[in-house]
Amino acid sequence: MTAQQHGTPRSFEDLIDEAATVSVEGWDFSWLEGRATEQRPSWGYARSMGERMARASAALDIQTGGGEVLASVTVLPQLTVATEAWPPNVAKATALLRPRGVAVVADPEEPPLPFADEAFDLVVSRHPVRAYWQEIARVLRPGGTYFSQEVGPASVFELVEYFLGPQPPEARGARDPQAARAAAETAGLDVVDLRAESLRTEFHDIGAVVYFLRKVIWMVPGFTVEQYRPQLVALHERIESEGPFVATTTRFLIEAVKPGSCRSRH
């Protein structure tokens, strides 16, 4: 759905009202279908994660969101656990993953992880708010793997800076893949793969912008339609006259292994 529905242009108020009231629970962006597009990284994270899950015996998904990515895995390890902090997502992930035998643990997005040392041979996380490398290393068995796709530096900053103005260098440089490598190595892990890509994102109507900022709350902290109404009106008029608002999404893939050999747990 674009700014037109059944051939009739939709008003700013109509688009805003719809996007401001629709549920933003979980990490499913299907509401944006036809309203926004995001180029996907070439490495296919969900597929690659599924391949690793099929070979694992005990796996942990950190910050699972609504459990959508984990639920897409065809073969799960005999022991699979997920953590999530936001209560609505905990409920959604539990409903989605419990039938698959996955335990969802309500846990803050900060250390410590509520698991014993060397509990898992695979730890995964898609778009973690922050990777706590010492904790990841602690819960991994020797020979175990951490496999994650993360948001890279200055991702969608064209949109962020439209609302907040130019961001300082420390904000633009945060989430550097090389900083992630250094932190993983400091925690005692060996980084075996690190790849980064810049990808094209388009917002086709102002409703897509509002929905995105309501869902990805750290982009424009405290975002509300009321506070940013003048900017939203101007951006709506710009999209209507010039076409989609284009931004650059950045992603990086990191895979790290804990030195040693996996020991039998039988």
HELIX and SHEET records of a PDB file:
HELIX    1   1 PHE A   12  THR A   21  1                                  10    
HELIX    2   2 SER A   30  LEU A   32  5                                   3    
HELIX    3   3 TYR A   45  ARG A   55  1                                  11    
HELIX    4   4 GLU A   68  ALA A   71  1                                   4    
HELIX    5   5 PRO A   87  LEU A   97  1                                  11    
HELIX    6   6 ARG A   98  ARG A  100  5                                   3    
HELIX    7   7 TRP A  133  VAL A  139  1                                   7    
HELIX    8   8 PHE A  157  LEU A  164  1                                   8    
HELIX    9   9 PRO A  169  ARG A  172  1                                   4    
HELIX   10  10 PRO A  177  THR A  186  1                                  10    
HELIX   11  11 ILE A  206  LYS A  215  1                                  10    
HELIX   12  12 ARG A  229  GLU A  242  1                                  14    
SHEET    1   A 2 GLN A   4  GLN A   5  0                                        
SHEET    2   A 2 THR A   8  PRO A   9 -1                                        
SHEET    1   B 8 ALA A  36  GLU A  38  0                                        
SHEET    2   B 8 ASP A 190  PHE A 203 -1                                        
SHEET    3   B 8 PHE A 245  VAL A 257 -1                                        
SHEET    4   B 8 LEU A 140  VAL A 151 -1                                        
SHEET    5   B 8 PHE A 120  ARG A 126  1                                        
SHEET    6   B 8 ALA A  58  ASP A  61  1                                        
SHEET    7   B 8 LEU A  79  GLU A  84  1                                        
SHEET    8   B 8 ALA A 103  ALA A 106  1                                        
END                                                                             
